[in-house]
Amino acid sequence: MRRVYLDYNASTPIDPAVAAAMRPFLEDHFGNPSSGHWAATTAKAAIETARGQVAALLGCESDEIVFTSGGSEANNFALKGVFFALRGKGDHIVTMRIEHPAIMEPCRFLERLGARVTSLQVDGAGLVDPEDLRKAITPQTILVSIMHANNEVGTIQPIEECARIAREHGVLFHTDAAQSVGKVATDVNALGVDLLSLAGHKIYAPKGVGALFIRRGVSLEPLIHGAGHEGGRRAGTESALLTVGLGKACELARDLKPMERVRELRDYFWEELQARLENRVVLNGHPVRRLPNTLNVSFLGQIGAQLLARLDGVAASTGSACHSGRVTLSPVLEAMGVAPELGIGAIRFSLGRGTAREEIDAVVEALSDQLGAKK
Ligand SMILES: Cc1ncc(COP(=O)(O)O)c(C=O)c1O
């Protein structure tokens, strides 16, 4: 079978318009943006334009954006930055069982430094209950971090409600929006968040660049100390090349219309699978509150990774892992309470701007052949 890419939640190709915006900074404008001479001017201005483009996507001010190396750094900055800035006030962080490792692992690290972390349970669709958050907050709570949309199943959390609860208690609220930016609306004021992480390579920008929104008035301890780059919040000579790429990608991501076509294709994919494979497929994640591009399906009686390997040429993901001959369930599906025999048959297909209907048809055909489905 020819190659089909259905792993846009893992990474996206660089949009041609993004590559075109970056090219002059690869070839010509090499100056250090902090220098005081002519060679710095273009790079410095371009970084500030990019900051404005990111801010416009999130509905915030330019000075509320700090560039990072990606989603992981933005998450680490939010969690560690708040902990180190506010540890005199409290030591408690509330998060959720189905966060990305880029939230879970900084939490584990902070626990070693004395933080207390509560991880909220989710229901079978992957949704957190805001009332559980309300109950978890204590006078010692300094931060709540709940991801906007899950990378494996696409479930979208009730961020507005959760952020409101945190605010009522005077607690900062962070959301990891690496998967939601560019797929659904992510206006920081509509969401009511104080901190938001995004990752360039999920929105058709290059890898190695991302951003953290930090609401005015919120002060974080930097992760990287040095000279006063990024308003003293992240030291290191800025990359105009990468930030220009992120800025252009954010400008393009403001238009959510292409996502309507992606949603239609995703729904078509699921309808076709159900028609061909009937009761041998089960949808993982929330049926409605879900990213428009994500389709996580359990194939009954199958091992997801093995089925995917048999499809040969289809790039998609499985959350399950094979360690020394034993298949283990993805921690996300496990936390959702998905039965192991179902969970090990899960494959995550994630569509994007470049996905064509013929590609979906080809994958449905290949799956039907593999599973002996009706034509
Ligand atoms: C939800 C979520 N958060 C964070 C990250 C990490 O982002 P990056 O790869 O840019 O560090 C990812 C990427 O897989 C993600 O899906």
Ligand as a Chemical Component Dictionary entry (heavy atoms), coordinates in Angstrom:
data_LIG
# 
_chem_comp.id                   LIG 
_chem_comp.type                 NON-POLYMER 
_chem_comp.pdbx_formal_charge   0 
_chem_comp.three_letter_code    LIG 
# 
loop_
_chem_comp_atom.comp_id 
_chem_comp_atom.atom_id 
_chem_comp_atom.alt_atom_id 
_chem_comp_atom.type_symbol 
_chem_comp_atom.charge 
_chem_comp_atom.model_Cartn_x 
_chem_comp_atom.model_Cartn_y 
_chem_comp_atom.model_Cartn_z 
_chem_comp_atom.pdbx_ordinal 
LIG C1 C1 C 0 -0.413 17.278 24.792 1  
LIG C2 C2 C 0 1.050  17.449 24.512 2  
LIG N1 N1 N 0 1.799  18.195 25.333 3  
LIG C3 C3 C 0 3.105  18.381 25.129 4  
LIG C4 C4 C 0 3.746  17.821 24.057 5  
LIG C5 C5 C 0 5.217  18.014 23.882 6  
LIG O1 O1 O 0 5.513  18.976 22.912 7  
LIG P1 P1 P 0 6.976  19.056 22.255 8  
LIG O2 O2 O 0 7.148  17.821 21.465 9  
LIG O3 O3 O 0 6.941  20.298 21.419 10 
LIG O4 O4 O 0 7.943  19.185 23.371 11 
LIG C6 C6 C 0 3.010  17.045 23.155 12 
LIG C7 C7 C 0 3.665  16.393 21.991 13 
LIG O5 O5 O 0 3.519  15.229 21.744 14 
LIG C8 C8 C 0 1.624  16.850 23.394 15 
LIG O6 O6 O 0 0.875  16.104 22.579 16 
# 
loop_
_chem_comp_bond.comp_id 
_chem_comp_bond.atom_id_1 
_chem_comp_bond.atom_id_2 
_chem_comp_bond.value_order 
_chem_comp_bond.pdbx_ordinal 
LIG C1 C2 SING 1  
LIG C2 N1 SING 2  
LIG C2 C8 DOUB 3  
LIG N1 C3 DOUB 4  
LIG C3 C4 SING 5  
LIG C4 C5 SING 6  
LIG C4 C6 DOUB 7  
LIG C5 O1 SING 8  
LIG O1 P1 SING 9  
LIG P1 O2 DOUB 10 
LIG P1 O3 SING 11 
LIG P1 O4 SING 12 
LIG C6 C7 SING 13 
LIG C6 C8 SING 14 
LIG C7 O5 DOUB 15 
LIG C8 O6 SING 16 
# 
